[in-house]
Amino acid sequence: MLKDVETRKQVHVIKEALGRLGVDFRRFDERMKKLADHIRLAHQDAEDVQTSSRKISQQFARIENADIDEPETPGIAEKPEEGKSE
């Protein structure tokens, strides 16, 4: 009988400890989810920046290779008409 009373006290203590542990674990789980979201967003941001960097580098390469569409400037390639001076 004395043993049953002591066991019940221990069960009560264990249940209280498990309750506190459950609260802490839920808080930990929420924080872990937030951290995972931040990491996912940071990864996406890094990929977006890398895409922009690649596009800018490609534009520089085209410019360096003179592989750009030159804007049309009227009159440069044409001979001036007679009687008109430029």
N, CA, C and O atoms as a Tinker XYZ file with bonds, in Angstrom:
   344  protein
     1  N      0.827000   -1.187000    0.000000    73     2
     2  CA     0.000000    0.000000    0.000000    64     1     3
     3  C      0.873000    1.253000    0.000000    63     2     4     5
     4  O      0.591000    2.199000   -0.736000    81     3
     5  N      1.904000    1.274000    0.796000    73     3     6
     6  CA     2.815000    2.406000    0.842000    64     5     7
     7  C      3.522000    2.574000   -0.490000    63     6     8     9
     8  O      3.803000    3.686000   -0.937000    81     7
     9  N      3.799000    1.444000   -1.106000    73     7    10
    10  CA     4.463000    1.473000   -2.411000    64     9    11
    11  C      3.544000    2.078000   -3.469000    63    10    12    13
    12  O      4.021000    2.821000   -4.326000    81    11
    13  N      2.250000    1.787000   -3.439000    73    11    14
    14  CA     1.297000    2.346000   -4.397000    64    13    15
    15  C      1.218000    3.867000   -4.281000    63    14    16    17
    16  O      1.148000    4.552000   -5.301000    81    15
    17  N      1.228000    4.406000   -3.073000    73    15    18
    18  CA     1.168000    5.841000   -2.852000    64    17    19
    19  C      2.427000    6.493000   -3.420000    63    18    20    21
    20  O      2.358000    7.523000   -4.090000    81    19
    21  N      3.569000    5.883000   -3.146000    73    19    22
    22  CA     4.830000    6.430000   -3.653000    64    21    23
    23  C      4.861000    6.378000   -5.180000    63    22    24    25
    24  O      5.337000    7.323000   -5.810000    81    23
    25  N      4.371000    5.311000   -5.783000    73    23    26
    26  CA     4.335000    5.170000   -7.243000    64    25    27
    27  C      3.436000    6.236000   -7.853000    63    26    28    29
    28  O      3.780000    6.830000   -8.875000    81    27
    29  N      2.303000    6.478000   -7.239000    73    27    30
    30  CA     1.393000    7.508000   -7.749000    64    29    31
    31  C      2.037000    8.891000   -7.688000    63    30    32    33
    32  O      1.856000    9.696000   -8.601000    81    31
    33  N      2.781000    9.172000   -6.632000    73    31    34
    34  CA     3.480000   10.453000   -6.533000    64    33    35
    35  C      4.505000   10.578000   -7.652000    63    34    36    37
    36  O      4.637000   11.632000   -8.274000    81    35
    37  N      5.224000    9.499000   -7.898000    73    35    38
    38  CA     6.240000    9.522000   -8.949000    64    37    39
    39  C      5.596000    9.693000  -10.326000    63    38    40    41
    40  O      6.126000   10.416000  -11.170000    81    39
    41  N      4.463000    9.037000  -10.557000    73    39    42
    42  CA     3.752000    9.168000  -11.824000    64    41    43
    43  C      3.312000   10.617000  -12.005000    63    42    44    45
    44  O      3.411000   11.160000  -13.105000    81    43
    45  N      2.839000   11.230000  -10.962000    73    43    46
    46  CA     2.408000   12.626000  -11.023000    64    45    47
    47  C      3.596000   13.541000  -11.363000    63    46    48    49
    48  O      3.470000   14.445000  -12.189000    81    47
    49  N      4.733000   13.303000  -10.730000    73    47    50
    50  CA     5.928000   14.100000  -10.987000    64    49    51
    51  C      6.377000   13.911000  -12.438000    63    50    52    53
    52  O      6.747000   14.875000  -13.108000    81    51
    53  N      6.344000   12.681000  -12.913000    73    51    54
    54  CA     6.752000   12.388000  -14.294000    64    53    55
    55  C      5.805000   13.061000  -15.280000    63    54    56    57
    56  O      6.256000   13.630000  -16.274000    81    55
    57  N      4.494000   13.007000  -15.021000    73    55    58
    58  CA     3.522000   13.659000  -15.910000    64    57    59
    59  C      3.749000   15.164000  -15.973000    63    58    60    61
    60  O      3.665000   15.757000  -17.049000    81    59
    61  N      4.036000   15.788000  -14.833000    73    59    62
    62  CA     4.302000   17.229000  -14.827000    64    61    63
    63  C      5.558000   17.546000  -15.638000    63    62    64    65
    64  O      5.583000   18.504000  -16.410000    81    63
    65  N      6.588000   16.741000  -15.456000    73    63    66
    66  CA     7.828000   16.957000  -16.199000    64    65    67
    67  C      7.602000   16.775000  -17.695000    63    66    68    69
    68  O      8.123000   17.543000  -18.505000    81    67
    69  N      6.827000   15.760000  -18.058000    73    67    70
    70  CA     6.517000   15.538000  -19.474000    64    69    71
    71  C      5.695000   16.690000  -20.047000    63    70    72    73
    72  O      5.880000   17.064000  -21.205000    81    71
    73  N      4.800000   17.248000  -19.257000    73    71    74
    74  CA     4.005000   18.401000  -19.699000    64    73    75
    75  C      4.897000   19.595000  -19.992000    63    74    76    77
    76  O      4.734000   20.259000  -21.016000    81    75
    77  N      5.849000   19.874000  -19.088000    73    75    78
    78  CA     6.786000   20.981000  -19.320000    64    77    79
    79  C      7.666000   20.702000  -20.538000    63    78    80    81
    80  O      7.939000   21.596000  -21.339000    81    79
    81  N      8.097000   19.472000  -20.662000    73    79    82
    82  CA     8.921000   19.091000  -21.805000    64    81    83
    83  C      8.131000   19.242000  -23.107000    63    82    84    85
    84  O      8.683000   19.666000  -24.122000    81    83
    85  N      6.850000   18.898000  -23.079000    73    83    86
    86  CA     6.004000   19.048000  -24.261000    64    85    87
    87  C      5.875000   20.501000  -24.694000    63    86    88    89
    88  O      5.916000   20.806000  -25.886000    81    87
    89  N      5.718000   21.402000  -23.715000    73    87    90
    90  CA     5.636000   22.837000  -24.010000    64    89    91
    91  C      6.943000   23.298000  -24.655000    63    90    92    93
    92  O      6.930000   24.001000  -25.665000    81    91
    93  N      8.060000   22.901000  -24.068000    73    91    94
    94  CA     9.361000   23.283000  -24.619000    64    93    95
    95  C      9.558000   22.717000  -26.022000    63    94    96    97
    96  O     10.098000   23.392000  -26.898000    81    95
    97  N      9.122000   21.485000  -26.230000    73    95    98
    98  CA     9.316000   20.882000  -27.544000    64    97    99
    99  C      8.452000   21.568000  -28.604000    63    98   100   101
   100  O      8.904000   21.757000  -29.733000    81    99
   101  N      7.224000   21.942000  -28.262000    73    99   102
   102  CA     6.377000   22.671000  -29.214000    64   101   103
   103  C      7.022000   24.011000  -29.587000    63   102   104   105
   104  O      7.015000   24.405000  -30.753000    81   103
   105  N      7.571000   24.697000  -28.601000    73   103   106
   106  CA     8.268000   25.961000  -28.858000    64   105   107
   107  C      9.478000   25.716000  -29.763000    63   106   108   109
   108  O      9.712000   26.461000  -30.714000    81   107
   109  N     10.242000   24.667000  -29.458000    73   107   110
   110  CA    11.388000   24.306000  -30.284000    64   109   111
   111  C     10.943000   23.989000  -31.714000    63   110   112   113
   112  O     11.586000   24.423000  -32.669000    81   111
   113  N      9.861000   23.244000  -31.869000    73   111   114
   114  CA     9.357000   22.870000  -33.193000    64   113   115
   115  C      8.942000   24.100000  -33.992000    63   114   116   117
   116  O      9.233000   24.188000  -35.185000    81   115
   117  N      8.264000   25.054000  -33.347000    73   115   118
   118  CA     7.873000   26.296000  -34.029000    64   117   119
   119  C      9.099000   27.075000  -34.477000    63   118   120   121
   120  O      9.139000   27.591000  -35.594000    81   119
   121  N     10.092000   27.158000  -33.613000    73   119   122
   122  CA    11.317000   27.879000  -33.961000    64   121   123
   123  C     12.069000   27.184000  -35.088000    63   122   124   125
   124  O     12.633000   27.844000  -35.960000    81   123
   125  N     12.079000   25.869000  -35.072000    73   123   126
   126  CA    12.745000   25.111000  -36.135000    64   125   127
   127  C     12.053000   25.347000  -37.471000    63   126   128   129
   128  O     12.715000   25.488000  -38.499000    81   127
   129  N     10.724000   25.390000  -37.461000    73   127   130
   130  CA     9.988000   25.668000  -38.694000    64   129   131
   131  C     10.307000   27.068000  -39.216000    63   130   132   133
   132  O     10.506000   27.256000  -40.416000    81   131
   133  N     10.356000   28.052000  -38.310000    73   131   134
   134  CA    10.699000   29.414000  -38.722000    64   133   135
   135  C     12.106000   29.461000  -39.311000    63   134   136   137
   136  O     12.334000   30.106000  -40.334000    81   135
   137  N     13.042000   28.780000  -38.668000    73   135   138
   138  CA    14.415000   28.748000  -39.162000    64   137   139
   139  C     14.473000   28.094000  -40.536000    63   138   140   141
   140  O     15.169000   28.582000  -41.426000    81   139
   141  N     13.748000   26.994000  -40.714000    73   139   142
   142  CA    13.717000   26.317000  -42.010000    64   141   143
   143  C     13.144000   27.240000  -43.088000    63   142   144   145
   144  O     13.636000   27.255000  -44.216000    81   143
   145  N     12.115000   28.004000  -42.747000    73   143   146
   146  CA    11.544000   28.964000  -43.704000    64   145   147
   147  C     12.566000   30.042000  -44.070000    63   146   148   149
   148  O     12.699000   30.410000  -45.237000    81   147
   149  N     13.285000   30.546000  -43.062000    73   147   150
   150  CA    14.302000   31.568000  -43.324000    64   149   151
   151  C     15.416000   31.011000  -44.224000    63   150   152   153
   152  O     15.884000   31.685000  -45.141000    81   151
   153  N     15.821000   29.792000  -43.948000    73   151   154
   154  CA    16.868000   29.167000  -44.765000    64   153   155
   155  C     16.379000   28.978000  -46.189000    63   154   156   157
   156  O     17.114000   29.234000  -47.142000    81   155
   157  N     15.133000   28.527000  -46.336000    73   155   158
   158  CA    14.562000   28.326000  -47.674000    64   157   159
   159  C     14.505000   29.652000  -48.428000    63   158   160   161
   160  O     14.864000   29.716000  -49.604000    81   159
   161  N     14.057000   30.708000  -47.754000    73   159   162
   162  CA    13.980000   32.025000  -48.394000    64   161   163
   163  C     15.368000   32.562000  -48.741000    63   162   164   165
   164  O     15.563000   33.143000  -49.808000    81   163
   165  N     16.324000   32.367000  -47.843000    73   163   166
   166  CA    17.691000   32.817000  -48.122000    64   165   167
   167  C     18.263000   32.064000  -49.317000    63   166   168   169
   168  O     18.961000   32.644000  -50.150000    81   167
   169  N     17.966000   30.782000  -49.395000    73   167   170
   170  CA    18.432000   29.973000  -50.532000    64   169   171
   171  C     17.815000   30.493000  -51.830000    63   170   172   173
   172  O     18.510000   30.630000  -52.837000    81   171
   173  N     16.524000   30.780000  -51.809000    73   171   174
   174  CA    15.851000   31.306000  -52.997000    64   173   175
   175  C     16.433000   32.662000  -53.387000    63   174   176   177
   176  O     16.659000   32.926000  -54.568000    81   175
   177  N     16.676000   33.523000  -52.394000    73   175   178
   178  CA    17.281000   34.827000  -52.669000    64   177   179
   179  C     18.660000   34.652000  -53.298000    63   178   180   181
   180  O     19.004000   35.363000  -54.242000    81   179
   181  N     19.449000   33.714000  -52.784000    73   179   182
   182  CA    20.777000   33.466000  -53.340000    64   181   183
   183  C     20.679000   32.980000  -54.786000    63   182   184   185
   184  O     21.476000   33.389000  -55.630000    81   183
   185  N     19.723000   32.123000  -55.075000    73   183   186
   186  CA    19.531000   31.657000  -56.455000    64   185   187
   187  C     19.121000   32.811000  -57.365000    63   186   188   189
   188  O     19.592000   32.903000  -58.499000    81   187
   189  N     18.248000   33.691000  -56.877000    73   187   190
   190  CA    17.822000   34.845000  -57.675000    64   189   191
   191  C     18.998000   35.774000  -57.967000    63   190   192   193
   192  O     19.149000   36.262000  -59.087000    81   191
   193  N     19.826000   36.014000  -56.957000    73   191   194
   194  CA    20.998000   36.867000  -57.150000    64   193   195
   195  C     21.961000   36.212000  -58.140000    63   194   196   197
   196  O     22.550000   36.891000  -58.980000    81   195
   197  N     22.115000   34.908000  -58.040000    73   195   198
   198  CA    23.001000   34.199000  -58.963000    64   197   199
   199  C     22.476000   34.299000  -60.393000    63   198   200   201
   200  O     23.262000   34.465000  -61.326000    81   199
   201  N     21.177000   34.203000  -60.576000    73   199   202
   202  CA    20.579000   34.358000  -61.906000    64   201   203
   203  C     20.868000   35.751000  -62.451000    63   202   204   205
   204  O     21.257000   35.895000  -63.611000    81   203
   205  N     20.683000   36.776000  -61.626000    73   203   206
   206  CA    20.970000   38.147000  -62.063000    64   205   207
   207  C     22.442000   38.303000  -62.413000    63   206   208   209
   208  O     22.781000   38.923000  -63.421000    81   207
   209  N     23.303000   37.749000  -61.596000    73   207   210
   210  CA    24.743000   37.839000  -61.845000    64   209   211
   211  C     25.107000   37.178000  -63.168000    63   210   212   213
   212  O     25.905000   37.712000  -63.938000    81   211
   213  N     24.518000   36.016000  -63.426000    73   211   214
   214  CA    24.793000   35.307000  -64.688000    64   213   215
   215  C     24.331000   36.139000  -65.890000    63   214   216   217
   216  O     25.038000   36.236000  -66.893000    81   215
   217  N     23.147000   36.734000  -65.782000    73   215   218
   218  CA    22.630000   37.553000  -66.884000    64   217   219
   219  C     23.500000   38.783000  -67.120000    63   218   220   221
   220  O     23.766000   39.149000  -68.264000    81   219
   221  N     23.943000   39.421000  -66.034000    73   219   222
   222  CA    24.806000   40.598000  -66.171000    64   221   223
   223  C     26.133000   40.197000  -66.813000    63   222   224   225
   224  O     26.641000   40.890000  -67.695000    81   223
   225  N     26.683000   39.082000  -66.366000    73   223   226
   226  CA    27.953000   38.603000  -66.944000    64   225   227
   227  C     27.798000   38.307000  -68.427000    63   226   228   229
   228  O     28.696000   38.600000  -69.217000    81   227
   229  N     26.668000   37.730000  -68.810000    73   227   230
   230  CA    26.419000   37.448000  -70.230000    64   229   231
   231  C     26.334000   38.751000  -71.028000    63   230   232   233
   232  O     26.826000   38.828000  -72.154000    81   231
   233  N     25.715000   39.762000  -70.448000    73   231   234
   234  CA    25.638000   41.050000  -71.137000    64   233   235
   235  C     27.030000   41.655000  -71.303000    63   234   236   237
   236  O     27.349000   42.183000  -72.369000    81   235
   237  N     27.856000   41.585000  -70.269000    73   235   238
   238  CA    29.222000   42.077000  -70.385000    64   237   239
   239  C     29.977000   41.327000  -71.479000    63   238   240   241
   240  O     30.706000   41.936000  -72.262000    81   239
   241  N     29.805000   40.015000  -71.533000    73   239   242
   242  CA    30.504000   39.221000  -72.550000    64   241   243
   243  C     30.065000   39.631000  -73.949000    63   242   244   245
   244  O     30.897000   39.743000  -74.849000    81   243
   245  N     28.762000   39.858000  -74.143000    73   243   246
   246  CA    28.282000   40.292000  -75.462000    64   245   247
   247  C     28.851000   41.656000  -75.829000    63   246   248   249
   248  O     29.228000   41.889000  -76.978000    81   247
   249  N     28.912000   42.549000  -74.862000    73   247   250
   250  CA    29.463000   43.879000  -75.121000    64   249   251
   251  C     30.945000   43.764000  -75.466000    63   250   252   253
   252  O     31.411000   44.396000  -76.415000    81   251
   253  N     31.688000   42.965000  -74.704000    73   251   254
   254  CA    33.115000   42.788000  -74.972000    64   253   255
   255  C     33.356000   42.188000  -76.353000    63   254   256   257
   256  O     34.352000   42.512000  -77.000000    81   255
   257  N     32.466000   41.328000  -76.808000    73   255   258
   258  CA    32.610000   40.701000  -78.119000    64   257   259
   259  C     31.967000   41.539000  -79.215000    63   258   260   261
   260  O     31.880000   41.101000  -80.362000    81   259
   261  N     31.526000   42.718000  -78.875000    73   259   262
   262  CA    30.838000   43.605000  -79.819000    64   261   263
   263  C     29.671000   42.883000  -80.471000    63   262   264   265
   264  O     29.390000   43.066000  -81.655000    81   263
   265  N     29.015000   42.084000  -79.700000    73   263   266
   266  CA    27.896000   41.292000  -80.194000    64   265   267
   267  C     26.593000   41.912000  -79.711000    63   266   268   269
   268  O     25.725000   41.233000  -79.163000    81   267
   269  N     26.481000   43.209000  -79.926000    73   267   270
   270  CA    25.272000   43.906000  -79.496000    64   269   271
   271  C     24.611000   44.526000  -80.711000    63   270   272   273
   272  O     25.264000   44.834000  -81.709000    81   271
   273  N     23.356000   44.695000  -80.611000    73   271   274
   274  CA    22.625000   45.370000  -81.680000    64   273   275
   275  C     22.890000   46.858000  -81.533000    63   274   276   277
   276  O     22.528000   47.476000  -80.532000    81   275
   277  N     23.524000   47.414000  -82.541000    73   275   278
   278  CA    23.795000   48.842000  -82.500000    64   277   279
   279  C     22.528000   49.592000  -82.861000    63   278   280   281
   280  O     21.806000   49.188000  -83.773000    81   279
   281  N     22.253000   50.661000  -82.169000    73   279   282
   282  CA    21.051000   51.436000  -82.505000    64   281   283
   283  C     21.227000   52.069000  -83.882000    63   282   284   285
   284  O     22.313000   52.506000  -84.262000    81   283
   285  N     20.136000   52.098000  -84.596000    73   283   286
   286  CA    20.195000   52.675000  -85.936000    64   285   287
   287  C     20.283000   54.187000  -85.823000    63   286   288   289
   288  O     19.460000   54.825000  -85.165000    81   287
   289  N     21.295000   54.751000  -86.476000    73   287   290
   290  CA    21.462000   56.199000  -86.509000    64   289   291
   291  C     21.298000   56.617000  -87.957000    63   290   292   293
   292  O     22.148000   56.298000  -88.788000    81   291
   293  N     20.231000   57.317000  -88.275000    73   291   294
   294  CA    19.995000   57.675000  -89.675000    64   293   295
   295  C     21.121000   58.554000  -90.217000    63   294   296   297
   296  O     21.610000   59.461000  -89.543000    81   295
   297  N     21.513000   58.260000  -91.448000    73   295   298
   298  CA    22.463000   59.110000  -92.150000    64   297   299
   299  C     23.909000   58.702000  -92.008000    63   298   300   301
   300  O     24.732000   59.196000  -92.778000    81   299
   301  N     24.277000   57.856000  -91.101000    73   299   302
   302  CA    25.679000   57.513000  -90.925000    64   301   303
   303  C     26.162000   56.637000  -92.075000    63   302   304   305
   304  O     27.218000   56.895000  -92.653000    81   303
   305  N     25.403000   55.614000  -92.405000    73   303   306
   306  CA    25.835000   54.698000  -93.458000    64   305   307
   307  C     25.471000   55.224000  -94.840000    63   306   308   309
   308  O     25.986000   54.736000  -95.845000    81   307
   309  N     24.606000   56.195000  -94.896000    73   307   310
   310  CA    24.160000   56.709000  -96.190000    64   309   311
   311  C     25.065000   57.836000  -96.662000    63   310   312   313
   312  O     25.677000   58.538000  -95.856000    81   311
   313  N     25.140000   57.998000  -97.950000    73   311   314
   314  CA    25.865000   59.136000  -98.511000    64   313   315
   315  C     24.959000   60.349000  -98.407000    63   314   316   317
   316  O     23.751000   60.242000  -98.616000    81   315
   317  N     25.522000   61.481000  -98.092000    73   315   318
   318  CA    24.685000   62.692000  -98.024000    64   317   319
   319  C     24.134000   63.020000  -99.405000    63   318   320   321
   320  O     24.803000   62.859000 -100.425000    81   319
   321  N     22.934000   63.469000  -99.399000    73   319   322
   322  CA    22.317000   63.850000 -100.681000    64   321   323
   323  C     23.013000   65.089000 -101.205000    63   322   324   325
   324  O     23.517000   65.918000 -100.447000    81   323
   325  N     23.027000   65.191000 -102.524000    73   323   326
   326  CA    23.666000   66.349000 -103.152000    64   325   327
   327  C     22.903000   67.608000 -102.791000    63   326   328   329
   328  O     21.673000   67.632000 -102.756000    81   327
   329  N     23.650000   68.626000 -102.530000    73   327   330
   330  CA    23.025000   69.914000 -102.228000    64   329   331
   331  C     22.780000   70.095000 -100.756000    63   330   332   333
   332  O     22.451000   71.198000 -100.318000    81   331
   333  N     22.928000   69.058000  -99.988000    73   331   334
   334  CA    22.734000   69.185000  -98.545000    64   333   335
   335  C     24.066000   69.037000  -97.850000    63   334   336   337
   336  O     24.895000   68.219000  -98.248000    81   335
   337  N     24.266000   69.793000  -96.854000    73   335   338
   338  CA    25.507000   69.642000  -96.084000    64   337   339
   339  C     25.144000   69.165000  -94.686000    63   338   340   341
   340  O     24.088000   69.476000  -94.134000    81   339
   341  N     26.080000   68.394000  -94.146000    73   339   342
   342  CA    25.805000   67.886000  -92.784000    64   341   343
   343  C     26.624000   68.571000  -91.783000    63   342   344
   344  O     26.523000   68.273000  -90.593000    81   343
